[in-house]
């Protein structure tokens, strides 16, 4: 009795150790008494899914039943040890034979071969078990469900397949979008009316799951279809060929439009519970972050401004936002014009869609915003935008669009060239819905932002105005970026003034630095105050090594005193090796450039205003395939985290692609370039192409102070580069990190965690879960002695799993360590105790 009480209080690994010792007594000498961990190995058609049921017995009684779906060709599956006997039931849902082998070390304990939708069975030890396995073979009804679903994929029509009972966990619009993406990335479905390899099983809450893989022209996709009473409630998908950014908008938008319109009406409703009803429209974390009080306050403001009598609601347009790689989602905006019989406003409703390669999610209502219709507030500016776009289509440039103050400041030849680049986007043009645009203004300066549809896809546009005339035009698409704001007549003049100003500050020549200020600015900041401010700053104690001008553009800031202002951005390098970004703003007064603002603490985002020569060097390094060249370009931060086997595996794979050669590599300037200044640092993000015989791989690189800090390359030929990584790398990494963690504590593990896992471990309901695991082992089975890899599995989705055997002073345990990795480094995505 003492032993039984002890077993209840300790954790699973020690329980198994003691159960080995006690199994012989409990089963009267009939126990297996394994001194090894049994394994199940499957051989047959590679990749075929097989359903396995394992029944463990102790003391002549069933102790545990485990259901598993295993894939033929994978490494052997470990089973539990320490049980008196084991029964293994294998269901093979295909005609081809599958051989299941139960191994004990290198010894074959049992074996069976099964085919043609039949069961096979193996056992080790004495098993007395009346258990009958459930049905897994598709019946006629389930065959019909699956056939109807696959027919819908082939016809690109699945809306009628999804239930409409309120229990469904999937939207027909997103399912339709996924199937459209399947056709785009995988090609046509190869129809198999007999659905070989498909099977079914009992799901949760009375559902039935029908599952199998279907072949397409360029790959395959596995489906799990969840049904209840003949209605489709959910679809789970898995395909190595599908990218994360597959989502290109819902298959149709009527349902979302109706939901948005219902929410708009609730926002202007005077019913007592309209606030509670409106708050319920938001979903998931968006509802958690939106209180009823906030909704009611917005209702009050809207009704005070517009009233509550809506005359009409007109759906104007909808746009899909760019894919967000880190969060793997895209937002989708719907615009409605709400008319109150004179007053009008725009309602912008945002739905958020998860976009992960193996997930079909729902669009969740995330936010709603109201604003005045821009053309009604600034009709002349709206007309000017329409005129500009129409002339882009016609290819006719007119300097009269731009404010007269730019006449002596702009390089007209450069402005004409930039206009022609912009005009190339508008091979097809239609009048945009300018009512959906947003605007801001201060004094005579203003801007308007919105979406345009062009021959190069959706474009984010910003038109900057001085009064009712243009200051600049900026367009940003997924492929390219253009801006007229850098078309300055003589950038060397503004650059010289800015460079001289900051140089005088660092050398202590405050008199000369102050003389470069504009007269009104001098009055606001007398020389004594100027000297004191600079002396009290961080610059007075730093020794300058180099000062370089990087970017010069017409300022877009709303809060400024002079309309046609030029911003000059510089980077100072100091003797201690640290860099610092700097900015000053200049205006022309009496033919001379004078400074009206300067700062080292600012944030700015510039578009398409400079070349990126370091991208050329990067492309050449990829062409040569020499890891040392790339390492030389990296920032110290990235270099410190570098795992060389990953980079070498990527470069090896790249050089092995037959079409990739020196003659095919395009060393050209990026079409799209973004520059950001924030936190005293400078980042450049540029995009280029690796030209191959049958495809163009997109390359995006990010540089911090001209040093490489990020690199991503997307192309089907490159996507499976992880197959070139040896399993030894992740084996050694997992063993080292886990052993250090268990010996030295949590601090040794945290630097190796992914962002998501680190956040989970430091906040939320699962806080310090990993610490609890380690602490529980220390209390129950002592300190760790050895950590050894049992197997490693590397996926083409840049993930790896390592199964570890851990030996402690008083027992054993198992861990599954999951990694996420890129071409530079890896992070632990999850740690799971294997019971």
ABEGO torsion letter per residue (X at the ends): XAAAAAAAABBAAAAAAAAAAAAAAAAGGABAGBABBBBBBBBEBBGBBBBBBBBBBBGGBBABBBBBBBBBGBBBBBBBBGBABBBBBBBBABABBBBBBBBBEABBABBBBBBGGBBBBBBBEBBBBABBBBBABBBAAAAAAAAAAAAAAAAGBAAAABBAAGABABBAAAAAAAAAAAAAAAEBBBBBAAGBGBBBBBBBGGBBBBBEBBBBAAEBBBBBBBBBGGBBABBBBBBAABBAAABAEBABAAAAAAAAAAAAAAAABABAAAAAAAAAABBEAAAAABBAAAAAAAAAAAAAAAEABBABBBBABBBBBBBBAAAGBBBBBBBBBBBAGGBBBBBBBBBBBBBBAABBBBBBBABBBBBBBAAAABAAAAAAAAAAAAAAAAGBBBAAABBAAAAAABBAAAAAAAAAAAAAABABBBBBBAAABBBBBBEABBBBBBBBBBAAEBBBBBBBBBEABBABBBBBBAABBBBAAABBABAAAAAAAAAAAAAAAAAGBAAAAAAABBAAAAAABBAAAAAAAAAABAAAABBBABBBBABBBBBABABBABABBBBBBBBBBBAAGBBBBBBBBBBBBGGBBBBABBBABBBBBBBGABBBAAAAAAAAAAAAGBAAAAAAABBAAAAAABBAAAAAAAAAAAAABAABBAAABBBBBBABBBBBBBGGBBBBBBBBBBBBAABBBBBBBBBBGGBBABBBBBBAAAAAAAAABBAAAAAAAAAAAAAAAAAAEAAAAAAABBAAAAAAAABEAABGAAAAAAAAAAAAAEBBABBBBABBBBBAAGBBBBBBBBBBAAEBBBBBBBBBBBAABBBBABBBBBX
